[in-house]
Amino acid sequence: MKIVLLSGGSGKRLWPLSSDSRSKQFLKVLGGANEPKKSMIQRVWAQLKSVGLSDVTHIATSKSQVEMIHNQLHAEVPLIVEPERRDTFPAIALAAAYLYSEQKAGLDETVIVLPVDPYVEEAYFERLKLLDEALNRSDADIALMGVRPTFPSEKYGYIVPGSTGPDGLYADVVRFQEKPSQAKAADLIEQGALWNCGVFAFRLGRLVSILRGKGLPLDYDELAREYKRLPKISFDYEVVEKSERIVVVPYEGQWKDLGTWNTLTEELSDNLIGKGKIDEHSRNTHIVNELDIPIVVLGLSNAVVAASPDGILVADKEASPRIKDSIDFDQRPMYEERRWGWYKILDYAVTEEKYEVLTKRVGIAAGKNLSYHYHNKRNEVWTIIKGEGDFVLNGSLSRVKSGDVLHIPAGAKHGIQAVTELEFIEVQNGSEILDEDIVRLHTDWNEVCKLIE
C-alpha cells in the first residue's frame, strides 16, 4: 500500500495569512494553549507516523512548496514534485508514474490518495487501511472513503451508497451529488449519503493503463517533461466518474475542512494569537496577528481579525468565505518560509534616480545556510541583528555576529551559514530587483567550504 498526500491550493480563503506561496496547510495556528503552534501539514504527518503509515507516504506538490515542506517537516520527507500546477488528475498521474518507475511498485499495489490538510482524529488514518481490503473484496475500480454527515451541509459533495458488501465493510456507490441545497442535503442524509472527503484508492495498474491509453510515458522524468500534455482536469471527472464499479468505505468520526476563517477559528485553542487584546464585550471573536504591532478589538462579536505582512482582514465570520472572491491584489508575497528559515519584506521604494530599494528581515535556523550565489543587477547590505554565522564573500570566510554590517556588491559571490539562530536586515538596491536575478553556485555548505581560501 502506498499513500499520496496532495499538497496544493492557493490559500485565498484564509488570506492574508495564506497566499500562493503559503497555502493553508502551512499556517502554524493549531495546538493547545500552552503548546508550540503547528500547521495542518505538521499535524497530519505526526498522525501518519503515530499509526505507522508515514513510511509508505509521499507528498505530491508543486515546486513552489518544496522549501516550505522541508522547513516544516524535514528534508527526508519523500516528495513527488510536479513541474507546474494543473489539477488533481495530472498530479496523481505523475505520482503514479513515480511509484511505478522510481519506486518499482507493482501493478497490483494499492494507491490511496487524500488531501494533505484534513482536520481529523487518528482513527481516520486507521480507517485508510481498510480501503485496500475493500478493493480486494469488491474487485472495484475505485474505493472511496465517505464521512458520516453530522449536519446537512451545502459546502460538501455527497456519495449516495447502495447495497453493502460482506460485514458492512463497504457499499456500492449509486451516484454523486455536488454541493446540494440544505434541504436536498437533509434528504440525502436520510438516504444514508456520506460526505465526499476526497479520499480514493485504486490499483496502480489502473493509472498505468490510463497513461498508456493516452500515449503518455510511464517513466516519471519523461512524464514530467511532457506534463503539459496531461489534461487539466480533476481526478474525479477523468477517472472516478468513468469507472465501472465504485465502492465506499464509511468513516464515522471527526472530519473538518478548515478552509475558511469561520471553520478554522472553531478549532483554535486561543482567541488571540499574536500581539493584541479582545475586550470582554466581544463574543466569539478571534485575532490572528503575525505583525509586530498590537491589534485591539472592542465590542465586536462573531468576527475574525487576521493580519500578516500581506494585509489585514476584518470580517464577520459568516461572511469570511467571501474573501476568495474579493482578493484581486497582484503583489509579491511579503512573507515566505524557505528550507533554511524565513524572510519578511519590510519596505519597497523607487528613488528619484529610478533605483529600486527593497528591505527584508531574514531569519536562518541554526545549522542552516543560504546558498552560495551572486546577483547581476543589485547590491546588498546586510546588518546582523541576532546570532552568529559564517559568512563567505568571494571565497573568503569570516565569523559575523550581531552589529556587523556586510557590503555585497553586484557580482560578488556570497553565502552564509547560521552557527546560532541568525537574523539580519537585508537592503537590496539596484536598477532592477527581480527574484530571477540570482545565480546559485552551491547549496550544500560543505561544497562552499571547499572553495574557501
Residue, then its C-alpha position, 0 to 999 in steps of 0.5 A: m500500500k502506498i499513500v499520496l498526500l496532495s499538497g496544493g491550493s492557493g490559500k485565498r480563503l484564509w488570506p492574508l495569512s495564506s497566499d500562493s506561496r503559503s497555502k493553508q496547510f502551512l499556517k502554524v495556528l493549531g495546538g493547545a494553549n500552552e503548546p508550540k503552534k503547528s500547521m495542518i501539514q505538521r499535524v497530519w504527518a505526526q498522525l501518519k507516523s503515530v499509526g505507522l503509515s508515514d513510511v509508505t507516504h509521499i507528498a505530491t506538490s508543486k515546486s513552489q512548496v518544496e522549501m516550505i515542506h522541508n522547513q516544516l517537516h524535514a528534508e527526508v520527507p519523500l516528495i513527488v514534485e510536479p513541474e507546474r500546477r494543473d489539477t488533481f488528475p495530472a498530479i496523481a498521474l505523475a505520482a503514479a508514474y513515480l511509484y511505478s518507475e522510481q519506486k518499482a511498485g507493482l501493478d497490483e499495489t494499492v494507491i490511496v490518495l487524500p488531501v494533505d490538510p484534513y482536520v481529523e482524529e487518528a482513527y481516520f488514518e486507521r480507517l485508510k487501511l481498510l480501503d485496500e481490503a475493500l478493493n480486494r473484496s469488491d474487485a472495484d475500480i475505485a474505493l472511496m472513503g465517505v464521512r458520516p454527515t453530522f449536519p446537512s451541509e451545502k459546502y460538501g459533495y455527497i456519495v449516495p451508497g447502495s447495497t453493502g458488501p460482506d460485514g458492512l465493510y463497504a457499499d456500492v456507490v449509486r451516484f454523486q451529488e455536488k454541493p446540494s441545497q440544505a434541504k436536498a442535503a437533509d434528504l440525502i442524509e436520510q438516504g444514508a449519503l456520506w460526505n465526499c472527503g476526497v479520499f480514493a484508492f485504486r490499483l496502480g495498474r489502473l493509472v498505468s493503463i490510463l497513461r498508456g491509453k493516452g500515449l503518455p510515458l510511464d517513466y516519471d522524468e519523461l512524464a514530467r517533461e511532457y506534463k503539459r500534455l496531461p489534461k487539466i482536469s480533476f481526478d474525479y471527472e477523468v477517472v472516478e466518474k468513468s469507472e465501472r464499479i465504485v465502492v465506499v468505505p464509511y468513516e464515522g468520526q471527526w472530519k473538518d475542512l478548515g478552509t475558511w476563517n469561520t471553520l478554522t477559528e472553531e478549532l483554535s485553542d486561543n482567541l488571540i494569537g499574536k500581539g493584541k487584546i479582545d475586550e470582554h464585550s466581544r463574543n466569539t471573536h478571534i485575532v490572528n496577528e503575525l505583525d509586530i504591532p498590537i491589534v485591539v478589538l472592542g465590542l465586536s462579536n462573531a468576527v475574525v481579525a487576521a493580519s500578516p505582512d500581506g494585509i489585514l482582514v476584518a470580517d464577520k465570520e459568516a461572511s469570511p468565505r467571501i474573501k476568495d472572491s474579493i482578493d484581486f491584489d497582484q503583489r509579491p508575497m511579503y512573507e515566505e518560509r524557505r528550507w533554511g528559515w524565513y524572510k519578511i519584506l519590510d519596505y519597497a521604494v523607487t528613488e528619484e534616480k529610478y533605483e529600486v530599494l527593497t528591505k527584508r528581515v531574514g531569519i536562518a535556523a541554526g545549522k542552516n545556510l543560504s546558498y552560495h550565489y551572486h546577483n547581476k543587477r543589485n547590491e546588498v547590505w546586510t546588518i546582523i541583528k541576532g546570532e552568529g554565522d559564517f559568512v563567505l564573500n568571494g571565497s573568503l570566510s569570516r565569523v559575523k555576529s550581531g552589529d556587523v554590517l556586510h557590503i555585497p556588491a553586484g557580482a560578488k559571490h556570497g553565502i552564509q551559514a547560521v552557527t546560532e539562530l541568525e537574523f539580519i536586515e537585508v537592503q537590496n538596491g539596484s536598477e532592477i530587483l527581480d527574484e530571477d536575478i540570482v545565480r546559485l553556485h552551491t547549496d550544500w555548505n560543505e561544497v562552499c567550504k571547499l572553495i574557501e581560501 
